[in-house]
Amino acid sequence: MPFTVGPKADWGLNILLGPVCGAVAGCAMNVELDNILIAAAGGEPIAPVDPGTPGEPVAGNLVPNGDFASGLTGWESNATIVDGAAFISIEGGESRLVKQKFAIGEVIPGQQYTLSFALKGSSADGAVFNGNVQTFDPTGVSATAVMDNITPTPTWQTYTMDFTAGAKADWGFNLLMGPVCGAVAGCAMDVYIDNVAIVAK
């Protein structure tokens, strides 16, 4: 059966196959299915993209459990762990991975740092992945660095952001990241996050 893919296909295809009976008495069917295939018209079946791996944990990382080897320990989130990575799914609204007051005593005021993380996923109708990192102490926030909006791809990509610690950093870092939806109907995202790291430059 030939068909045409719609203009939006970030979440791939859905297939529904099976027998159906009407309201006629005695309606019944036994059926076996095999070799279900979708191929581009006039071509061979398209092999799935290898999702790869997110890479190795980053050396010198100041983010405790940034590779989620201990599940979500130390993180505030309603994420789940799937294949060793944090997984978040939203349909509208937002959901965040949050880690507060870490690297206390290790942050050097005015030092340049690099935030990096591995990400893959899919999104629809305007959903983006973003967040921020802060340095602060009991008197308040001394610096905030805001990530660019990211639209995840189906394969692992590593994203980085350079930033400078504030003049006051006695309480270390705060880190917030995750998917966000606007007010558009159908806005959604499924995303995997791994190897979250902050290292001094």
C-alpha positions in Angstrom: 0.0 0.0 0.0 1.7 3.2 -1.1 1.5 6.2 1.2 3.1 9.7 1.6 4.8 10.8 4.8 3.3 14.0 6.3 5.1 17.3 6.5 6.0 16.6 10.2 7.5 13.2 11.0 9.9 13.9 14.0 8.4 11.0 15.9 8.5 8.5 13.0 5.6 6.2 12.0 2.8 4.4 13.8 1.5 1.1 12.4 -1.8 -0.6 13.2 -2.7 -4.0 11.7 -5.1 -6.6 12.7 -8.5 -8.3 12.2 -11.8 -6.5 12.7 -15.2 -8.0 13.2 -18.5 -6.2 12.7 -21.7 -6.9 14.7 -22.6 -10.0 12.6 -23.1 -13.1 14.7 -20.3 -15.7 14.0 -17.8 -13.1 12.7 -14.3 -14.6 13.4 -10.8 -14.6 12.0 -7.5 -16.5 12.5 -4.6 -14.6 11.0 -0.8 -14.8 11.1 1.5 -11.8 10.2 5.1 -11.9 9.2 7.7 -9.8 7.3 6.1 -6.4 7.9 8.1 -3.9 5.9 8.1 -0.2 5.1 10.4 0.9 2.3 11.0 4.1 0.3 9.1 3.8 -3.0 11.2 2.3 -5.7 14.0 1.5 -3.3 15.3 -0.9 -0.7 14.3 -0.9 2.9 16.1 1.9 4.9 18.2 0.6 7.7 17.6 2.3 11.0 20.1 4.9 12.1 22.6 3.5 14.7 21.9 5.5 17.8 25.5 5.0 18.9 26.6 5.7 22.5 27.0 8.9 24.4 30.8 8.5 24.8 32.9 8.1 27.9 32.6 10.1 31.2 34.6 13.4 31.1 37.9 13.6 33.1 38.1 16.3 35.8 34.3 16.5 36.0 32.9 18.6 38.9 29.3 17.3 38.5 28.8 14.4 40.9 27.0 11.4 39.2 27.0 13.3 35.9 27.1 10.0 34.1 24.0 8.7 36.0 26.0 5.6 37.1 24.2 5.9 40.4 20.8 6.4 38.9 19.4 9.9 39.7 21.2 10.1 43.1 22.0 13.8 43.8 19.6 15.0 41.0 16.1 16.5 41.5 14.0 15.3 38.7 11.0 13.2 37.6 13.3 11.6 34.9 13.8 7.9 34.7 17.0 6.0 33.9 16.9 4.2 30.5 20.0 2.4 29.2 22.2 4.2 31.6 21.0 7.7 30.6 18.4 10.1 32.1 15.2 10.0 30.1 12.5 12.7 30.1 9.3 12.8 28.2 6.9 15.8 28.1 3.7 16.7 26.3 3.4 20.4 27.1 4.9 22.2 30.1 8.5 21.4 31.1 10.6 19.0 33.0 14.0 19.6 34.5 17.1 17.9 35.8 18.3 20.0 38.7 21.5 19.7 40.8 22.1 22.3 43.6 25.1 23.3 45.7 27.7 21.0 44.2 31.5 21.5 43.8 31.5 23.6 47.0 35.0 24.6 47.8 36.2 23.7 44.3 34.9 26.6 42.3 37.4 29.3 41.6 35.9 32.8 41.3 36.4 34.3 37.9 37.6 30.9 36.5 36.4 29.9 33.0 34.6 26.5 32.9 33.0 24.4 30.2 29.6 22.7 30.6 29.2 19.7 28.3 26.6 16.9 28.0 25.5 14.2 25.6 21.9 14.5 24.2 19.6 12.6 21.8 15.9 12.5 21.3 13.0 13.8 19.2 10.7 16.9 19.5 7.5 18.2 18.0 5.9 21.6 17.5 8.4 23.9 19.1 9.8 21.9 22.0 13.4 22.8 22.9 16.0 21.7 25.4 17.7 24.4 27.5 18.8 25.5 31.0 21.4 27.4 32.9 24.3 27.1 35.3 24.9 29.5 38.2 27.5 30.3 40.9 26.3 31.7 44.2 26.9 32.1 47.9 24.7 33.0 50.9 24.3 36.6 49.6 22.8 35.4 46.3 23.6 34.5 42.7 26.9 35.9 41.4 26.8 34.7 37.8 24.3 32.9 35.5 25.1 31.4 32.1 22.1 30.5 29.9 22.2 27.7 27.3 21.1 28.2 23.7 17.9 26.4 22.8 18.6 22.9 21.5 16.5 20.7 19.2 17.8 17.1 19.8 18.6 14.7 17.0 18.0 10.9 17.0 21.7 10.2 17.5 23.9 11.2 20.4 25.4 14.7 20.1 27.7 16.4 22.5 26.9 20.1 23.4 29.2 22.5 25.2 28.9 26.0 26.7 31.8 28.0 28.1 31.1 30.3 31.0 32.9 32.2 33.8 32.3 31.7 37.5 31.1 34.7 39.4 33.1 36.7 41.9 31.3 34.8 44.8 31.0 31.0 44.6 31.2 29.8 48.2 28.2 27.5 47.6 29.4 26.1 44.3 27.2 25.6 41.3 23.5 25.2 40.5 22.7 23.4 37.3 19.2 23.2 35.6 18.5 21.6 32.2 15.7 19.9 30.4 12.9 20.1 27.8 10.5 23.0 27.6 7.3 23.4 25.6 5.5 26.5 24.6 1.8 27.0 24.4 1.5 25.3 21.0 -0.9 22.2 20.9 1.1 19.1 20.2 4.4 20.4 21.6 6.3 17.4 22.9 9.8 16.0 23.5 11.4 12.7 24.4 15.1 13.2 25.3 18.0 11.3 26.7 20.8 13.0 28.7 24.2 11.6 29.7 27.7 12.5 30.7 26.9 15.9 32.2 30.2 17.6 33.1 31.7 20.9 34.2 35.4 21.2 33.9 37.8 24.1 34.4 39.3 25.4 31.2 
